[in-house]
Amino acid sequence: MPEAQTFNVKDVNTVIDGDFLSGYGEDTKVSIEKNNDEFSPFVDADGGVTYAEETNESAVMTVTLKPSSPSLPKMYTLKNNRTMFSAEVIDGNTGKYKAGGNNCRIQSIGSREFGKTPNGVEISIYIPKLNDEMEG
C-alpha cells in the first residue's frame, strides 16, 4: 500500500534579496513559469529529428501578497530602485525542490483594488537564468 503524505503550503518559502516573504494573499502563494521549453524538435522530410536546445533559460516568478503584507514595501523599493537581487522558492515539505536565480528584478507589481474584501497584489519577478532542482 502506498505511503500517505501530507502537504502544507506554510512550508513553502519564498526568499527575496535574503528575506523570507510573509503576508501572502489567498490561494496560490508563489508560482514559477519558464519562458520557453527546454528544446524545439525539428523533423525533416525523411522523419529525422533534430533537437534545437533553447538558450533562453529565463523564467517569471509570481508572488501574491495581501495589501497589508509587511513584505510589500520592500517589493516596491526593489522595483523603484531597479535593484537586482536573488529570488528563491524552497519547498520545505520534502526539502527536495528549490528554484530561483540571481540578478532578478521586479518586472511588475499588479494593480491594486480596494473593495469590500482585500485583494491580493501580484508581483512578477524576472529570473534571467532559472536554476531549479529536485533532489532524490
Order of alpha helices (4+ residues) and beta strands (2+ residues): beta-beta-beta-beta-beta-beta-alpha-beta-beta-beta-beta
